[in-house]
């Protein structure tokens, strides 16, 4: 079935059907839904090349990663959700790898100048992020996975990192813990700043001062978690509870606890942040891991949906989503002995 036949079947003009399929804002939602349902039912698939000629779009979005950060499990899960949802609209991803920030900014300039992408996804933002300044100055569509200090002027999706960290800290304090260690993400990133803020605010509410020796930053890896936790457990007094920034970090902390001859859930408590990896289930660990939980794959899926809204004309300043974070208590937390 071609576009002319689909339009005839619906009793609409080819122009209206084409605009409905390509997300033009002047087509009302009821018509858009009717056209989409008919296209699915009748097996119509638009010609990608023809659509790009008609819309002037590249049919792709761009995303850049640093080679130093690598492609870890967080990256693969996020890209899985993003790519699967974009594929439903026949939108491709253009992924680039760079060595430093200057290379990254140059990569955006080249991608925009070459007209290879219609929008860009930015990740791991800092409060004052030069990437946002650059893309705003160029008038190019972009969306952040996370936020900056200027989050009202551009599109973003984030989780409530401060609230999640505060809730976890409150719970551990309620169990009697006072020496609570925070093994956070890389220093200077907005999400890590928010998590430390929530942690400090929870301590302050209970009249406790944050101990700088129990706050550490690093990449979310098993090795980093082990090294940092091992050093902290050698201190006196040692921490009786840990907040782990990811499940990968939690694995390293767990190893350090066992190496010290301690038992997780009895001698030491832990709450980890769970991005819901399919191969690392907190509920099947021994002991089962208490977590704050929010799916990074679901975030990728939603960002793809928000991108299509932007490309259809929705103002970036209206695309702001802050997701609550669920806390699931299991066996890795217990009263301070």
TORDODREN-42900 format. One record per residue (C-alpha): residue number from 1; x, y, z. Coordinates in steps of 0.05 Angstrom, whole numbers, plus 5000, padded with zeros to 4 digits. Layout:
<atoms>
ATOM     k      X      Y      Z
ATOM   NUM      X      Y      Z
...
</atoms>
This chain:
<atoms>
ATOM     k      X      Y      Z
ATOM     1   5000   5000   5000
ATOM     2   5026   5069   4981
ATOM     3   5009   5137   5010
ATOM     4   4956   5152   4956
ATOM     5   4919   5087   4972
ATOM     6   4922   5099   5047
ATOM     7   4895   5170   5039
ATOM     8   4839   5144   4994
ATOM     9   4820   5091   5044
ATOM    10   4815   5144   5099
ATOM    11   4780   5196   5056
ATOM    12   4835   5246   5070
ATOM    13   4883   5284   5027
ATOM    14   4953   5256   5017
ATOM    15   4981   5320   5048
ATOM    16   4940   5310   5112
ATOM    17   4960   5237   5118
ATOM    18   5033   5253   5106
ATOM    19   5032   5308   5158
ATOM    20   4996   5264   5208
ATOM    21   5048   5208   5200
ATOM    22   5106   5257   5206
ATOM    23   5082   5291   5270
ATOM    24   5064   5360   5244
ATOM    25   5032   5401   5300
ATOM    26   4975   5429   5256
ATOM    27   4944   5359   5251
ATOM    28   4898   5347   5311
ATOM    29   4910   5287   5356
ATOM    30   4846   5251   5336
ATOM    31   4866   5252   5262
ATOM    32   4937   5233   5278
ATOM    33   4913   5173   5318
ATOM    34   4863   5152   5264
ATOM    35   4917   5155   5210
ATOM    36   4967   5116   5253
ATOM    37   4917   5062   5268
ATOM    38   4898   5055   5195
ATOM    39   4970   5052   5174
ATOM    40   4984   4996   5223
ATOM    41   4921   4958   5204
ATOM    42   4932   4963   5130
ATOM    43   5007   4950   5132
ATOM    44   5029   5018   5106
ATOM    45   5102   5035   5117
ATOM    46   5127   5103   5093
ATOM    47   5188   5106   5048
ATOM    48   5243   5133   5093
ATOM    49   5279   5169   5037
ATOM    50   5216   5202   5012
ATOM    51   5197   5222   5082
ATOM    52   5264   5255   5093
ATOM    53   5258   5293   5028
ATOM    54   5188   5316   5047
ATOM    55   5205   5338   5117
ATOM    56   5276   5361   5107
ATOM    57   5297   5319   5166
ATOM    58   5356   5272   5172
ATOM    59   5316   5218   5207
ATOM    60   5368   5210   5261
ATOM    61   5387   5236   5330
ATOM    62   5458   5243   5357
ATOM    63   5490   5224   5422
ATOM    64   5564   5229   5442
ATOM    65   5602   5189   5494
ATOM    66   5671   5199   5523
ATOM    67   5721   5143   5510
ATOM    68   5747   5152   5581
ATOM    69   5678   5136   5609
ATOM    70   5671   5073   5566
ATOM    71   5607   5038   5547
ATOM    72   5586   5008   5613
ATOM    73   5520   4975   5633
ATOM    74   5486   5042   5645
ATOM    75   5503   5064   5575
ATOM    76   5478   5000   5542
ATOM    77   5413   5000   5581
ATOM    78   5398   5073   5565
ATOM    79   5414   5064   5491
ATOM    80   5371   5001   5490
ATOM    81   5310   5040   5513
ATOM    82   5325   5100   5469
ATOM    83   5340   5061   5406
ATOM    84   5282   5013   5411
ATOM    85   5232   5070   5417
ATOM    86   5263   5112   5362
ATOM    87   5262   5051   5316
ATOM    88   5186   5050   5321
ATOM    89   5186   5117   5286
ATOM    90   5242   5095   5238
ATOM    91   5291   5144   5270
ATOM    92   5364   5123   5273
ATOM    93   5418   5138   5325
ATOM    94   5485   5169   5307
ATOM    95   5533   5151   5364
ATOM    96   5602   5184   5369
ATOM    97   5660   5173   5417
ATOM    98   5708   5229   5437
ATOM    99   5768   5238   5482
ATOM   100   5751   5304   5518
ATOM   101   5701   5361   5524
ATOM   102   5733   5403   5468
ATOM   103   5727   5344   5420
ATOM   104   5655   5334   5442
ATOM   105   5635   5406   5426
ATOM   106   5670   5401   5359
ATOM   107   5632   5337   5345
ATOM   108   5565   5372   5356
ATOM   109   5585   5428   5310
ATOM   110   5604   5379   5254
ATOM   111   5540   5338   5262
ATOM   112   5497   5400   5258
ATOM   113   5535   5430   5199
ATOM   114   5531   5365   5161
ATOM   115   5455   5359   5175
ATOM   116   5464   5287   5197
ATOM   117   5419   5292   5258
ATOM   118   5354   5327   5276
ATOM   119   5366   5332   5351
ATOM   120   5417   5313   5403
ATOM   121   5412   5275   5469
ATOM   122   5458   5301   5524
ATOM   123   5475   5259   5585
ATOM   124   5515   5267   5650
ATOM   125   5503   5342   5656
ATOM   126   5541   5390   5701
ATOM   127   5507   5450   5733
ATOM   128   5538   5498   5683
ATOM   129   5543   5455   5622
ATOM   130   5579   5483   5560
ATOM   131   5542   5436   5515
ATOM   132   5475   5468   5532
ATOM   133   5504   5537   5519
ATOM   134   5532   5516   5452
ATOM   135   5469   5481   5426
ATOM   136   5424   5537   5451
ATOM   137   5467   5589   5415
ATOM   138   5462   5548   5351
ATOM   139   5387   5541   5359
ATOM   140   5391   5465   5353
ATOM   141   5341   5418   5388
ATOM   142   5369   5378   5447
ATOM   143   5345   5343   5510
ATOM   144   5383   5327   5574
ATOM   145   5381   5261   5611
ATOM   146   5389   5298   5677
ATOM   147   5389   5372   5692
ATOM   148   5434   5433   5695
ATOM   149   5428   5495   5740
ATOM   150   5389   5528   5683
ATOM   151   5338   5472   5675
ATOM   152   5279   5517   5657
ATOM   153   5307   5537   5589
ATOM   154   5315   5469   5557
ATOM   155   5283   5401   5553
ATOM   156   5302   5349   5606
ATOM   157   5282   5285   5641
ATOM   158   5311   5268   5708
ATOM   159   5298   5227   5770
ATOM   160   5292   5255   5840
ATOM   161   5363   5239   5862
ATOM   162   5362   5285   5922
ATOM   163   5296   5257   5947
ATOM   164   5319   5185   5937
ATOM   165   5384   5197   5975
ATOM   166   5348   5233   6031
ATOM   167   5297   5177   6040
ATOM   168   5351   5124   6042
ATOM   169   5392   5164   6092
ATOM   170   5330   5177   6135
ATOM   171   5315   5102   6137
ATOM   172   5385   5084   6158
ATOM   173   5385   5137   6213
ATOM   174   5318   5109   6236
ATOM   175   5353   5042   6244
ATOM   176   5403   5074   6291
ATOM   177   5460   5084   6242
ATOM   178   5502   5147   6250
ATOM   179   5566   5132   6211
ATOM   180   5535   5127   6142
ATOM   181   5581   5126   6082
ATOM   182   5562   5154   6014
ATOM   183   5596   5124   5953
ATOM   184   5572   5172   5900
ATOM   185   5581   5182   5825
ATOM   186   5635   5224   5792
ATOM   187   5646   5291   5826
ATOM   188   5616   5352   5793
ATOM   189   5559   5317   5756
ATOM   190   5491   5345   5774
ATOM   191   5461   5278   5795
ATOM   192   5519   5266   5843
ATOM   193   5512   5336   5872
ATOM   194   5437   5324   5883
ATOM   195   5450   5257   5917
ATOM   196   5501   5288   5964
ATOM   197   5453   5345   5978
ATOM   198   5397   5297   5998
ATOM   199   5445   5257   6041
ATOM   200   5471   5319   6078
ATOM   201   5401   5348   6087
ATOM   202   5376   5283   6118
ATOM   203   5435   5281   6166
ATOM   204   5423   5354   6185
ATOM   205   5349   5341   6200
ATOM   206   5371   5291   6252
ATOM   207   5425   5336   6282
ATOM   208   5482   5297   6250
ATOM   209   5543   5327   6215
ATOM   210   5568   5297   6151
ATOM   211   5637   5265   6158
ATOM   212   5679   5282   6096
ATOM   213   5719   5218   6106
ATOM   214   5655   5178   6092
ATOM   215   5638   5214   6026
ATOM   216   5673   5189   5963
ATOM   217   5663   5199   5888
ATOM   218   5681   5154   5830
ATOM   219   5657   5114   5770
ATOM   220   5604   5062   5781
ATOM   221   5646   5000   5779
ATOM   222   5656   4939   5824
ATOM   223   5730   4956   5832
ATOM   224   5718   5028   5853
ATOM   225   5665   5006   5903
ATOM   226   5712   4954   5933
ATOM   227   5772   5000   5939
ATOM   228   5733   5058   5970
ATOM   229   5693   5014   6018
ATOM   230   5755   4975   6040
ATOM   231   5790   5039   6060
ATOM   232   5730   5064   6098
ATOM   233   5721   4998   6135
ATOM   234   5792   5003   6160
ATOM   235   5776   5068   6196
ATOM   236   5756   5073   6269
ATOM   237   5700   5082   6280
ATOM   238   5682   5047   6216
ATOM   239   5617   5061   6178
ATOM   240   5559   5017   6198
ATOM   241   5519   5032   6135
ATOM   242   5532   5049   6062
ATOM   243   5494   5085   6008
ATOM   244   5517   5058   5941
ATOM   245   5508   5099   5878
ATOM   246   5494   5039   5834
ATOM   247   5487   4964   5837
ATOM   248   5556   4957   5806
ATOM   249   5586   4998   5863
ATOM   250   5545   4956   5912
ATOM   251   5579   4892   5887
ATOM   252   5646   4921   5905
ATOM   253   5622   4945   5974
ATOM   254   5594   4875   5986
ATOM   255   5662   4845   5971
ATOM   256   5696   4893   6018
ATOM   257   5647   4877   6074
ATOM   258   5660   4802   6066
ATOM   259   5735   4813   6062
ATOM   260   5732   4849   6129
ATOM   261   5698   4789   6160
ATOM   262   5632   4826   6167
ATOM   263   5561   4805   6148
ATOM   264   5518   4849   6104
ATOM   265   5450   4861   6136
ATOM   266   5476   4845   6206
ATOM   267   5543   4881   6218
ATOM   268   5536   4930   6162
ATOM   269   5475   4956   6125
ATOM   270   5471   4979   6053
ATOM   271   5421   5013   6006
ATOM   272   5440   5016   5933
ATOM   273   5411   5053   5874
ATOM   274   5383   5004   5824
ATOM   275   5378   5024   5751
ATOM   276   5341   4958   5739
ATOM   277   5392   4918   5700
ATOM   278   5362   4853   5672
ATOM   279   5424   4813   5693
ATOM   280   5433   4842   5763
ATOM   281   5370   4832   5804
ATOM   282   5372   4860   5874
ATOM   283   5317   4812   5895
ATOM   284   5359   4750   5879
ATOM   285   5423   4772   5914
ATOM   286   5442   4739   5980
ATOM   287   5423   4776   6022
ATOM   288   5370   4812   5981
ATOM   289   5391   4884   5969
ATOM   290   5351   4943   5994
ATOM   291   5348   4995   5938
ATOM   292   5323   5060   5912
ATOM   293   5299   5041   5842
ATOM   294   5287   5074   5775
ATOM   295   5295   5042   5707
ATOM   296   5348   5074   5663
ATOM   297   5320   5036   5603
ATOM   298   5252   5067   5616
ATOM   299   5285   5135   5618
ATOM   300   5316   5123   5549
ATOM   301   5248   5102   5522
ATOM   302   5214   5164   5549
ATOM   303   5268   5211   5523
ATOM   304   5257   5182   5454
ATOM   305   5183   5199   5461
ATOM   306   5198   5270   5485
ATOM   307   5245   5279   5425
ATOM   308   5190   5263   5377
ATOM   309   5146   5315   5412
ATOM   310   5200   5367   5405
ATOM   311   5210   5352   5331
ATOM   312   5134   5358   5322
ATOM   313   5137   5429   5350
ATOM   314   5129   5424   5426
ATOM   315   5171   5480   5458
ATOM   316   5233   5453   5495
ATOM   317   5216   5497   5556
ATOM   318   5153   5456   5566
ATOM   319   5189   5388   5568
ATOM   320   5209   5378   5641
ATOM   321   5198   5312   5675
ATOM   322   5222   5294   5745
ATOM   323   5209   5221   5762
ATOM   324   5199   5198   5834
ATOM   325   5245   5142   5857
ATOM   326   5217   5080   5891
ATOM   327   5251   5053   5954
ATOM   328   5248   4978   5964
ATOM   329   5271   4951   6031
ATOM   330   5299   4880   6033
ATOM   331   5350   4842   6075
ATOM   332   5413   4884   6067
ATOM   333   5389   4935   6119
ATOM   334   5381   4923   6193
ATOM   335   5388   4958   6261
ATOM   336   5456   4983   6282
ATOM   337   5486   4934   6330
</atoms>
